[in-house]
Structure formats: C-alpha cells, structure tokens
C-alpha cells in the first residue's frame, strides 16, 4: 500500500512537472528504538546541494521503495510514510 502511494505520488509529480523529482519527504522509524522522524531523501546520490537537509541518498525510486521493506537489512530504519516528492528544497 505504501509503495503504491509512493508510485502514485511520483507519477503525479512527473505528469505535473515533466521531469523526475529530486527529493522525497518521508516519515521513518528507527529499528532499534522505534522512534520516528520526518525527513528528506535525495533520489540522486550525486546531489550535493542542501546536503545538511538530506537524511539519506538513493539512486532511484526503486531504491527508495526498497527502504519501505522491513526485510531491508542494510539500514537501521524503515520508511513508514511518504508525504510528497519535490523538485527542490
């Protein structure tokens, strides 16, 4: 369901602006203590501007979607909600 929401928001952004978004605003939960925060993911690991505002770098929408899986063991968090995609911060 969350991945479907993310794909829909991504598609809506693409249709509205004619280009892929650079950022995703998400809610994450940390695996160890279950605390959660609202944060920003970059959808291109080459983005260097606004580095202090970016929590995590992905290379694609599929990378972002993989972070919504509880089985993803390479990180200490899981994306629990996605609010919007952005072209700039």
C-alpha positions in Angstrom: 0.0 0.0 0.0 2.8 2.4 0.9 4.7 1.6 -2.3 1.5 2.1 -4.3 1.2 5.6 -2.7 4.8 6.4 -3.5 4.4 5.3 -7.1 1.3 7.4 -7.5 2.9 10.5 -5.9 5.9 10.0 -8.2 3.7 9.7 -11.3 1.7 12.7 -10.3 4.9 14.8 -9.9 6.2 13.5 -13.3 2.9 14.4 -15.0 2.8 17.8 -13.4 6.4 18.9 -14.0 7.5 16.8 -16.9 10.6 15.7 -15.0 11.5 13.3 -12.2 11.6 14.7 -8.6 14.9 15.1 -6.8 13.6 14.7 -3.2 11.1 12.7 -1.2 9.6 13.8 2.1 9.1 10.8 4.3 8.5 9.6 7.8 10.9 6.9 9.1 11.0 4.7 12.1 14.3 3.6 13.6 14.6 -0.2 14.0 16.4 -0.1 17.4 14.2 2.2 19.5 11.1 2.6 17.2 11.4 6.4 17.4 10.3 8.2 14.3 11.1 11.5 12.4 10.0 13.3 9.3 13.0 13.6 6.9 14.1 14.1 3.3 15.6 11.6 0.9 17.5 12.5 -2.2 16.6 10.5 -5.3 20.0 11.0 -6.9 23.2 10.2 -5.0 25.0 12.9 -7.0 23.0 15.8 -5.5 25.4 17.8 -3.3 23.4 20.9 -2.6 21.4 21.1 0.6 23.4 18.2 2.0 22.6 19.2 5.6 18.9 18.8 4.9 19.2 15.3 3.4 18.9 12.2 5.6 19.7 9.6 3.0 20.7 9.3 -0.7 19.0 6.9 -3.1 19.8 6.3 -6.7 16.3 5.9 -7.9 12.6 5.4 -7.0 13.3 1.7 -6.7 16.0 2.3 -4.1 13.5 4.5 -2.1 10.9 1.8 -2.4 13.3 -0.9 -1.1 13.6 1.2 2.1 9.9 0.5 2.8 10.6 -3.2 3.2 11.2 -4.5 6.8 13.5 -7.1 5.2 16.0 -4.4 4.1 18.9 -5.1 6.5 21.5 -2.6 5.1 19.9 0.4 7.0 18.7 0.9 10.6 15.4 2.4 9.7 12.3 1.8 7.6 10.2 4.3 5.7 6.7 4.2 7.2 5.0 7.0 5.2 5.7 9.3 2.2 4.2 12.7 2.0 5.4 14.3 -1.2 8.1 14.5 -3.9 9.9 17.7 -4.6 12.0 19.2 -7.3 13.9 21.5 -5.0 14.3 22.0 -1.3 
